Amino acid sequence: MDIKSGHSSPVMTDSPPISNSRLTIRQNRLPYSSAAATAISQNSNLLLTVPRKKTGILDDVKSNGWLDAMKSSSPPPTILNKDNLTSDAADMTYREWTLKYPSALSSFEKIMNFGKGKRIALFLDYDGTLSPIVEEPDCAYMSSAMRSAVQNVAKYFPTAIISGRSRDKVYEFVNLSELYYAGSHGMDIMSPAGESLNHEHSRTVSVNEQGKDVNLFQPASEFLPMIDKVLCSLIESTKDIKGVKVEDNKFCISVHYRNVEEKNWALVAQCVDDVIRTYPKLRLTHGRKVLEIRPVIDWDKGKAVTFLLESLGLNNCEDVLPIYVGDDRTDEDAFKVCSSYKHI
Ligand SMILES: O=P(O)(O)OC[C@H]1O[C@H](O[C@H]2O[C@H](CO)[C@@H](O)[C@H](O)[C@H]2O)[C@H](O)[C@@H](O)[C@@H]1O
C-alpha cells in the first residue's frame, strides 16, 4: 500500500507465475507499463552498455533493462487509485484488472470456507503490508490497530513476519515476542521467545528482553564479512547522490532511490553495478524503488516459509492452510510455496 494512494484493497492474485495461489493475498497494484520508462531507458547509454554477466547475477533487474525495472518497481499512487482515474478507458482498465486480481476481502467467506477444519499458518510481509509505504524507510511504522490485529491473530495461528529488512529492525517495528521473524528476505529466522525452530543447524541465543532464549537459523552467515565490505563500498560510492539511502539489512543490502531525482537513477544503478560486479557470490534483485543485493544462495522468502512450516510440523500435511500476505515481487516466492498446497 502506498500511503499517498489512500487505497489499500488487498487482492487475491492469479497472475501467471503464481496461478494456483488462490489464497495468497497481495496489495492492490495495477500492472505498470510506461512509455516514459522505455524512453528513458532508450536514452540511457550508461545503463544499456553495462555488460551483462553470464552468471545471471544481476538477474531480474538487468534482464528487464535497469531503468524499466527501476521505474516499474513501485507504480505511482495515481494509477493505483480508482478515484483518480478520469477517463472511461482508464476505468475499464481498472475494472478489467480487478477481475483478474479480485479483492481478497470481497472473497473473505470463500477463504473462511477453504480454512474450515484446517490448521492455519500465517505469514506476513512487513513493508507495504503491515505498514504503509513511506518516503523514509526508518519511519515505516505500523499502526497500533495493526499491531493489535497481528497480536490477536497470533493467539490462534502460528504467525511469522517475513521481511527484506534486518530481523532486528523489523522486530523493533512490530515488537511482538510471540511471533516468528524472518529478516533479510528469510535468511535470518528467529523463533518466538522460549520456542525452538527444531532444526539441527539452528542455535539458541538469549536476546529476548525477558531473558528468555530464542532460536536462530541463519543460512547465509558465511556471507557477513562480504556483505559488510560491500555495504561500506556502496555507502562511499553513492554518497554524492542526493536522496540515495543505503540500508544495512544484515544479510542483504538495500539501495533506496525513492528520494533520488529520476535523472540520477541511472547513476544509482551504475554505482551498484560497479560495486557488485566484482562479487560473483552476490546477486541483485529489486523491490519498490529499491535495489537489493543479496548472497547467491538458494534461499528466499519461499524457502523461509517452507522452513517454518517444517519447524512447526505443518509441511506436506493435507489439513494445513498456509496464508501469505504480501505486496512485492520478493513475496512471490512465498506465494508459490503456499500455492503448492494444491489440495486446498
Ligand atoms: O519484505 P518487506 O518487509 O516488504 O521489505 C522490503 C523492503 O522494504 C523497505 O523498503 C520499502 O519500504 C520503505 C518504507 O515504506 C520505502 O521507503 C521503500 O521505498 C520501499 O522499498 C525496506 O526499507 C527495505 O530494506 C526492504 O528490503
The ligand as a Tripos MOL2 file, in Angstrom:
@<TRIPOS>MOLECULE
LIG
   27    28     1     0     0
SMALL
NO_CHARGES

@<TRIPOS>ATOM
      1 O1          9.9470   -7.5290    2.6120 O.co2     1 LIG1
      2 P1          9.4540   -6.2100    3.1160 P.3       1 LIG1
      3 O2          9.1230   -6.2180    4.5740 O.co2     1 LIG1
      4 O3          8.3070   -5.6900    2.2810 O.co2     1 LIG1
      5 O4         10.6830   -5.2110    2.9360 O.3       1 LIG1
      6 C1         11.0770   -4.7980    1.6280 C.3       1 LIG1
      7 C2         11.8650   -3.5240    1.7420 C.3       1 LIG1
      8 O5         11.0350   -2.6180    2.4700 O.3       1 LIG1
      9 C3         11.5690   -1.3630    2.8400 C.3       1 LIG1
     10 O6         11.6060   -0.5370    1.7050 O.3       1 LIG1
     11 C4         10.3210   -0.2450    1.1770 C.3       1 LIG1
     12 O7          9.5590    0.4760    2.1550 O.3       1 LIG1
     13 C5         10.0920    1.7690    2.5200 C.3       1 LIG1
     14 C6          9.2460    2.3360    3.6330 C.3       1 LIG1
     15 O8          7.9050    2.4180    3.2780 O.3       1 LIG1
     16 C7         10.1170    2.6630    1.2770 C.3       1 LIG1
     17 O9         10.6510    3.9470    1.5930 O.3       1 LIG1
     18 C8         10.9790    1.9880    0.1950 C.3       1 LIG1
     19 O10        10.9410    2.7500   -0.9970 O.3       1 LIG1
     20 C9         10.4650    0.5750   -0.0970 C.3       1 LIG1
     21 O11        11.3310   -0.1130   -0.9900 O.3       1 LIG1
     22 C10        12.9100   -1.5170    3.4910 C.3       1 LIG1
     23 O12        13.4700   -0.2440    3.7340 O.3       1 LIG1
     24 C11        13.8510   -2.4020    2.6800 C.3       1 LIG1
     25 O13        15.0480   -2.5940    3.3610 O.3       1 LIG1
     26 C12        13.1680   -3.7340    2.4810 C.3       1 LIG1
     27 O14        14.0010   -4.6140    1.7440 O.3       1 LIG1
@<TRIPOS>BOND
     1     1     2 2
     2     2     3 1
     3     2     4 1
     4     2     5 1
     5     5     6 1
     6     6     7 1
     7     7     8 1
     8     7    26 1
     9     8     9 1
    10     9    10 1
    11     9    22 1
    12    10    11 1
    13    11    12 1
    14    11    20 1
    15    12    13 1
    16    13    14 1
    17    13    16 1
    18    14    15 1
    19    16    17 1
    20    16    18 1
    21    18    19 1
    22    18    20 1
    23    20    21 1
    24    22    23 1
    25    22    24 1
    26    24    25 1
    27    24    26 1
    28    26    27 1
@<TRIPOS>SUBSTRUCTURE
     1 LIG1         1 GROUP 0 **** ****
